[in-house]
């Protein structure tokens, strides 16, 4: 884990959505927040993931708040924020690392995306940020930082990313509008656009291994981003060091996003 000042987030209360297992980007950021002094609560999606998440968060202490939450259900969201209010009385940090699209929508041609797949991808991956921000805002009485996870497929076409790229574009636009709405409450809203990381969600994308190799070959740093580096970036955005940053998409992808051509054209 990259070195993080222990007191950077001291006294901060954070709520983490999106941990599935130890390889999750959400888990890397949660570990960094914890090491920087934040007290964290977690959610999990469905009984299938409960045991994994329970085992991970228990390392932060036996009384760590862990709650089920399906982000497509307002009643689940309301229950989570009510529990956070009851236990802590306030909230400073929120991590949104939630995304989903039906597997068949991540194969073949984007033009064949069904209406249902489009709705599901946008509900889970984009609208959920709006719903969670709405729940968090009343608890962020001392200001706060909301961090969401995006990907380059929101900006450029990535084969097989399909409807998820469109949903991530909606997520990034939502980030800007939320930043405007919540800025007067000293609540900042930003996205981290991470390079490819070998997570459970990523393995559902066809050709993911080839994508990792492509990034290694063409990113200026000639490698892929490490989970610890995403944790450090998440900690920066959560800290007072980013107090004047909101509504932004921060690319943490070893420089891949800046590239147009990957090699200089050869002379005629």
N, C-alpha and C positions, 0 to 999 in steps of 0.2 A: 504494500500500500504506500503511495506517495506520502511524504511527510505532510501533515496538516497540523496547524497550530491548535493545541488542545482547547484554547479558550475562544476560538473564532466564533463558535455558535453556542457558547455557554449560556444557559438560561432559555434557550429557544426550544419550543415544542414543535415537532414535525409530524406530519401524517403522510404515510407512504402507500401509494396504490401501484400495484404491478409486479410485486415479487412473485415469481413462480418457483425458482430454484436458485442454487448458489451461483449460477451463471447469468442470472438476470442483471441487466443494467441497473434496474431499480435496487437490487441488493448491493451492487458496488457503490451506488450513491448513498444508500442508507448507512453502509459501513463507514463511509467518509464523514457523513453528518454526525454519526455517533462518536467517532474518534475526535471530532471537532467540538464535542461537548453537548450536542443536542439530545433531548429526550424524545424518543420516537414512539409512535403508534403505527400499526400496520393493518392492512386488510388483505383478504385472500378471496379468490373467485372460485367458488364451488368446492365441494367436499374432496374432489380429486386432488386438489392442490393443498388442502389444509395441513396434512401431515408434514409435507416438505417445508412449508412456510413456518409452521409451528416450531419445528426443530431449529430452523435458522434463527428466528427472533428470540428463542429462549436463551441464546448466547448473550443477549442484551439484558437479561435478568428475568426472573420468573414472573414478575408482575407487569411485563410489557403488554400493553393493550393490543389485542389481535381480534379483529372482527370480520365476519363474512360480508362481502359486498359485491353485488352484481350491479355494475354501473349503469345498466339499462333500466334499473328499477329505482324510482325516486324514493320509495319507502325504505330501501336498503341504505341509500345515501343519507336520508334523514336520520336513520337509526345510528349510523356511524358518527355523524357530527354531534348528535345528542350525547353519545357516549363520551366523545372527546371533551365536550363542554362539561359534562358531569365530572370527569376525572381531572381535567387540567384547568378548565375555566377560560382557556384562551388557546390560540394557535398562531404560530409564526411562519411555518414552512409547510408546503404541500408539494409532493412529487406525483406527477401524472405520467405513468409509464405503462399505459393501457392501450392496446390495439388489437383488432381482430377483423379478419375477413374470412368468409367461407373458403375452404381449400380450393374448390373448383374455380373460384374467382381469381386465384393467383396462378392459374394455368391457362394456356391458350391465349386468345386475343381479348383485349380490353373491350372491344366493341360487343362482345358476347356476354358482358356482365349483366346479370339479371337484375330486375328491379329490387328484389328482396336482398340480394347480396350487396347492392349499392346502399340500401337503407341500413343494413346491419353494420357494414364497415364504417359508415358515417356516424351512426348512433354510438357504437362502442369507442371508436377511435378519435372522434372529433367532438360530438355533442357532449360527451361525458366530461370534457374539460370545462365546458360552460356550467354544467350541473354541479361539478365539484367546486368550482370557483364560487358559485352562488351559495353553496353550503358553507364554504370556508370563510367568506368575507365577514360575516357578523362576528366570528371568533377572532379575527385578526385586528383586534382593537389597538394594538401597538404597531400596526403595519405588518407587512409580511412579504414573502417571496413564494410565488408559484412557479414551478419548473415543469415543463412538459418535454417529452422526448419525440423528436421528429427524425426525418431521414431525407437525404438528397432527392429521393424519388418524388418529393413534393414539388421540386423545382424543375427537374429534368426527367425524361423518360428512362426508366430502368426496366428492361424486359422482365416480364413475369411479376413485377410489383403491382402493375395494373391498378385496380380500384383502391388499393391501399395508398398508392401515390396520390390519388385524388383526395382521399380522406385526410392524408397528412397535409395537403395543401389547405384544406378546410381547417385543420388544427392550427396551422401557422397563421391563417387569417383571423381565426378566433382569438389567438394570443394577442394580436394587435388590438382588436376591439375590446378585449377584456382589460388590456393595459390602459386603454383610454378610460374605460368605465370606472376602474378601481384605483386609478392613480391618485385621486383626491384623498383616498383612505390610506395612502402610503403603501399600497399593495402593488408589488411589481410582478409582472407575468412575462416569462421568457421561455424560449425553446432551446434545447440542445439538439443540434442535428448531428448525430453520431455516425461515424463510418461503420461499416458492417462489423458486427460482433457475433460470435457463435453462441447465440441464445436459443432457447426453445422455440420462440416465435420465428426467428430467422431461418431455422431449419425447415420451416414450412414453405419457404420460397424456392421454387425450382431453380437449379443452377447456382445455389448459394456458395458452394465451394469454389466454383469458377469466379464468382464475384470477389471473394476474398483474395484470390491470386491476382485478379485484375487490379485491385486497389494497391496491392503490394508493388506491382510493376509500374503503376502510373502515378501514384501519389508522390508529391515532392519529397516526402520523408522516406519513401520506399518501404513502407511497412503499414500495418493496420493499427488502429487505435487500441489501447489496452483498457480494460475495465477500470483499473485504478485511475487512469487519466480522466475518464468520464466522472469518476467519483470526485476528483479534485476540482473539475469544472463545476460540477453540481454544488460543491461546497462554496466555491467563489460566488456563484449566482445567489446562493442563500445568505451570503455574508454582507456586512455593511460595506465591504469593498466594492460591491456592485450596486450601491445605493442609488446611483443615477442611471442604471441600465434597466429599461423595461420595453416590452413590445418587440424584442429582438430575437433573431434566430442566430445562435452562435454555432458555427461549424467546428466540430472537433473530429476531424477525419484525416489527419496527417497532411492536410493541404489539398486533398483531391478536388474539392469544390472549385478551386481557382483555375484548374487546368482547362484549356481549350484543346489544343493539339498536344499529343503526348511525345511527339518527336518533331524536330525541325525538318521542314521539307528539304529534300536533296536538290542540289543545284542541277539545272537542266544540262 
